[in-house]
């Protein structure tokens, strides 16, 4: 459990109103591909992903001014419980090169230096950690804001929550997510189970695409109701309805397997208290981090200004 940097000044507001949960790996990869790899540390190793991720964090903190925030990372592409039930899960993705693995560790150190709780698990994905924290800390007057570009996480949205695609500056609540994806947020796991998800190598039901999956879930609430009332599918007013019913019957086991893969866990046993999620930045830690890699002096200055502005705002409250 963390404490504030000094007993003389509070750097945070203890009451949780909004909890920001960052799907961090997406933004590390984005920085890796978009930033010039000529950006190197004192030893000449690329730190372009770290530099770009730091820019992202700075902009996010400037815009959100959070009291509670966490950055969740994916630890491995091949060791989650989903790989055990379906070895081909995410097998279409190349493993991160060693120079990027090094930068992932630096990005986690950066989060800690900036005062953001970072977490990862070899058994569970970042999605599962996000789902668990959202479920645990969501309340009547509280809002969970999921910072990601991954549509899978839309399934976690509840009453006041937001899905924030930071790169596109697009925020979706439950209604907007339904309009955008054509299904209710709570139906997203079933939608992916039917239509598949090429990004995660989830096959879905052969012959059932996105439009058909949307039609089915608009008619039936979820996968369970769909299979209870499967005989009704052949009479639906849609193209190849009888054939679709046959495909669903033939690939019932695959549909349920795919739902296991696409459904986000919300009950991971995490030794995390609410106080661990408070944003507790310290100037010296941030400066030491950037000094250690020999890059980002300007970023360190901008972080310092952000903290000064924040402390000034708290002084006035």
C-alpha positions in Angstrom: 0.0 0.0 0.0 1.4 3.4 -1.0 1.5 6.6 1.0 1.7 10.2 -0.1 5.1 11.7 -0.9 5.0 14.1 2.1 2.9 14.6 5.2 2.8 18.3 4.5 0.8 18.2 1.3 -1.8 15.9 -0.2 -1.2 15.2 -3.9 -4.6 13.4 -4.4 -8.2 13.4 -3.5 -9.0 10.2 -1.7 -12.7 9.9 -2.7 -13.1 7.7 -5.8 -15.4 9.2 -8.4 -13.8 8.0 -11.6 -11.4 5.1 -12.0 -9.3 5.1 -15.1 -8.1 1.7 -16.3 -5.5 1.7 -19.1 -5.1 -1.2 -21.5 -1.4 -0.2 -21.6 0.1 -2.8 -24.0 -1.9 -1.4 -26.9 -0.3 2.1 -26.4 3.2 0.6 -26.0 2.8 -1.2 -29.3 1.4 1.9 -30.9 4.4 3.9 -29.8 6.8 1.1 -30.9 5.4 1.3 -34.5 5.0 5.1 -34.7 8.1 6.5 -33.1 11.5 6.5 -34.7 13.8 3.7 -33.4 16.7 6.2 -33.5 15.5 7.3 -30.0 18.0 5.4 -27.8 19.0 5.3 -24.1 22.5 5.8 -22.7 23.5 2.3 -23.8 22.3 2.8 -27.3 19.2 0.6 -26.9 16.0 1.8 -28.6 13.5 3.5 -26.2 11.1 4.8 -28.8 8.2 2.9 -27.4 9.0 4.3 -23.9 9.2 7.8 -25.3 5.9 7.5 -27.2 4.2 5.8 -24.2 5.3 8.7 -21.9 3.8 11.2 -24.3 0.5 9.2 -24.2 0.5 9.1 -20.4 1.3 12.8 -20.1 -1.6 13.7 -22.4 -4.0 11.3 -20.7 -3.1 12.8 -17.2 -3.4 16.3 -18.5 -6.8 15.7 -19.9 -8.3 13.5 -17.2 -6.6 14.8 -14.0 -7.5 11.4 -12.3 -7.6 10.6 -8.6 -7.5 6.9 -9.2 -5.8 5.1 -12.1 -4.1 1.9 -13.1 -2.1 0.6 -16.1 -2.7 -3.1 -16.9 -0.1 -4.9 -19.1 -0.2 -8.2 -21.0 2.7 -10.4 -19.8 2.6 -13.2 -22.4 0.9 -14.2 -25.6 1.1 -17.9 -24.8 0.6 -18.5 -21.1 -2.9 -17.3 -20.3 -5.6 -19.8 -19.2 -7.2 -19.3 -22.7 -4.1 -20.9 -24.3 -4.7 -24.0 -22.2 -8.3 -24.4 -23.5 -7.4 -23.4 -27.0 -3.7 -23.5 -28.0 -4.3 -21.6 -31.2 -5.6 -18.5 -29.2 -3.5 -15.5 -30.4 -1.2 -17.9 -32.2 -1.4 -15.7 -35.2 0.6 -13.0 -33.5 4.4 -12.8 -33.5 6.1 -12.6 -30.1 7.6 -9.3 -29.2 11.2 -8.9 -30.1 13.7 -8.7 -27.2 14.3 -5.0 -27.7 10.6 -4.4 -27.2 10.3 -6.7 -24.2 13.0 -4.5 -22.6 10.9 -1.4 -23.3 7.8 -3.0 -21.9 9.7 -3.3 -18.6 10.7 0.3 -18.8 7.2 1.4 -19.5 6.1 -0.4 -16.3 8.9 1.4 -14.4 7.7 4.7 -16.0 4.2 4.1 -14.7 5.5 3.6 -11.2 7.7 6.7 -11.5 4.7 8.7 -12.6 2.7 7.4 -9.6 0.4 5.0 -11.6 -0.2 1.5 -10.3 0.9 -1.1 -12.9 -0.1 -4.7 -13.0 0.3 -7.8 -15.1 -0.2 -11.6 -14.8 1.1 -14.6 -16.7 -2.2 -16.4 -16.2 -4.7 -13.6 -16.9 -4.7 -10.9 -19.6 -4.9 -7.2 -19.1 -8.5 -7.4 -20.1 -9.2 -9.7 -17.1 -7.4 -7.4 -14.7 -9.4 -4.5 -16.0 -12.7 -6.4 -15.8 -11.9 -7.4 -12.2 -11.0 -3.9 -11.1 -14.0 -2.4 -12.8 -16.4 -5.0 -11.2 -14.8 -4.5 -7.8 -14.8 -0.7 -7.6 -17.8 0.2 -9.7 -20.5 1.9 -7.6 -23.7 3.9 -7.8 -22.0 7.3 -8.0 -18.8 6.1 -9.5 -17.6 5.8 -13.1 -15.2 3.4 -14.7 -13.3 4.7 -17.8 -11.6 2.1 -19.8 -8.8 3.5 -22.0 -8.3 1.2 -24.9 -8.8 0.5 -28.6 -9.8 -3.1 -28.0 -13.5 -3.8 -28.8 -13.4 -6.8 -26.5 -13.5 -4.4 -23.5 -16.8 -2.9 -24.5 -18.5 -5.8 -22.9 -17.5 -4.3 -19.5 -19.5 -1.1 -19.9 -22.3 -0.5 -17.4 -24.5 2.4 -16.5 -22.1 5.3 -16.2 -19.0 3.8 -17.7 -17.1 5.0 -20.7 -14.9 3.2 -23.3 -12.2 5.8 -24.3 -10.3 5.2 -27.6 -7.7 7.8 -26.7 -5.9 7.8 -30.0 -9.1 8.5 -31.9 -10.4 10.8 -29.2 -13.7 8.8 -29.2 -15.7 8.0 -26.1 -18.5 5.4 -26.1 -21.1 4.9 -23.4 -23.5 2.0 -23.4 -25.8 3.5 -25.9 -23.1 4.7 -28.3 -21.3 1.4 -28.1 -24.6 -0.4 -29.0 -25.0 1.9 -32.0 -21.4 1.5 -33.1 -21.2 -2.3 -32.8 -24.8 -3.3 -33.5 -25.1 -5.2 -30.2 -25.5 -4.4 -26.6 -22.2 -4.2 -24.6 -23.1 -7.2 -22.5 -23.6 -9.2 -25.8 -20.1 -8.5 -27.1 -18.6 -11.8 -25.9 -21.5 -13.7 -27.5 -21.1 -11.6 -30.7 -17.4 -12.5 -30.9 -18.2 -16.2 -30.1 -20.5 -16.2 -33.2 -18.7 -14.0 -35.6 -15.1 -14.8 -34.5 -12.3 -12.4 -33.9 -9.3 -12.6 -36.3 -7.2 -10.3 -34.1 -7.2 -12.9 -31.3 -7.5 -16.0 -33.7 -11.0 -16.8 -32.3 -12.7 -18.8 -35.2 -16.3 -18.3 -34.3 -19.0 -20.3 -36.0 -18.0 -20.9 -39.7 -20.4 -19.2 -42.1 -21.7 -16.7 -39.4 -20.4 -13.2 -40.1 -20.8 -10.0 -38.2 -24.2 -9.1 -39.8 -25.7 -12.5 -39.1 -24.3 -12.4 -35.5 -26.0 -9.0 -35.0 -29.3 -10.3 -36.3 -29.2 -13.3 -34.1 -28.4 -11.4 -31.0 -31.0 -8.8 -31.7 -33.5 -11.6 -31.8 -32.1 -13.7 -29.0 -30.6 -12.2 -25.8 -27.5 -14.3 -25.6 -25.9 -17.6 -26.8 -27.8 -19.6 -24.3 -31.2 -18.4 -25.4 -30.1 -18.8 -29.1 -29.4 -22.5 -28.5 -32.5 -23.0 -26.4 -34.6 -21.6 -29.3 -32.4 -22.8 -32.1 -35.4 -24.2 -34.1 -36.6 -20.6 -34.6 -33.5 -19.5 -36.5 -34.6 -21.3 -39.7 -37.8 -19.2 -39.8 -36.1 -15.8 -39.4 -36.4 -13.2 -42.1 -32.8 -13.2 -43.2 -30.7 -14.7 -45.9 -29.8 -18.4 -45.6 -31.7 -18.7 -42.3 -32.1 -22.5 -42.6 -28.4 -22.9 -43.5 -27.5 -20.7 -40.5 -29.5 -22.9 -38.2 -27.7 -25.9 -39.5 -24.3 -24.3 -39.0 -25.1 -23.3 -35.5 -26.2 -26.8 -34.6 -23.1 -28.3 -36.2 -20.7 -26.0 -34.4 -22.4 -25.6 -31.1 -19.3 -26.8 -29.1 -17.1 -24.3 -31.0 -19.5 -21.4 -30.3 -19.3 -22.1 -26.5 -15.6 -22.6 -26.7 -15.3 -19.2 -28.4 -17.4 -17.6 -25.7 -14.9 -18.9 -23.1 -12.2 -17.2 -25.1 -14.0 -13.9 -25.6 -15.6 -13.5 -22.2 -13.6 -11.3 -19.9 -13.0 -12.5 -16.3 -14.2 -10.3 -13.5 -13.2 -12.3 -10.5 -9.4 -12.6 -10.6 -7.9 -12.7 -7.1 -6.0 -9.5 -6.9 -4.2 -8.3 -3.8 -5.0 -4.7 -4.5 -6.7 -2.1 -2.3 -8.5 1.0 -3.5 -5.7 3.1 -2.0 -3.2 1.3 -4.3 -5.0 2.9 -7.3 -4.7 6.5 -6.1 -2.5 8.6 -8.4 0.4 9.6 -6.2 3.0 11.4 -8.3 6.4 12.6 -7.1 8.6 15.0 -9.0 11.9 13.3 -7.9 10.9 9.8 -9.1 9.8 11.2 -12.5 13.1 13.1 -12.9 15.2 10.1 -11.8 13.4 7.8 -14.4 14.2 10.1 -17.3 17.7 10.7 -16.1 18.3 7.0 -15.9 17.6 6.5 -19.6 19.1 9.8 -20.7 16.1 10.7 -22.9 13.0 12.8 -22.3 14.3 15.8 -20.4 11.6 17.9 -22.0 9.0 15.3 -21.0 10.2 15.4 -17.4 9.8 19.2 -17.4 6.2 18.9 -18.7 5.4 16.3 -16.1 6.7 18.6 -13.4 4.5 21.4 -14.7 1.5 19.1 -14.7 2.2 18.3 -11.0 2.7 21.9 -10.1 -0.6 22.8 -11.7 -2.3 19.9 -9.9 -0.9 20.8 -6.5 -1.9 24.5 -7.1 -5.4 23.3 -7.9 -5.6 21.2 -4.7 -4.3 24.1 -2.7 -7.3 26.2 -3.8 -9.9 23.5 -2.9 
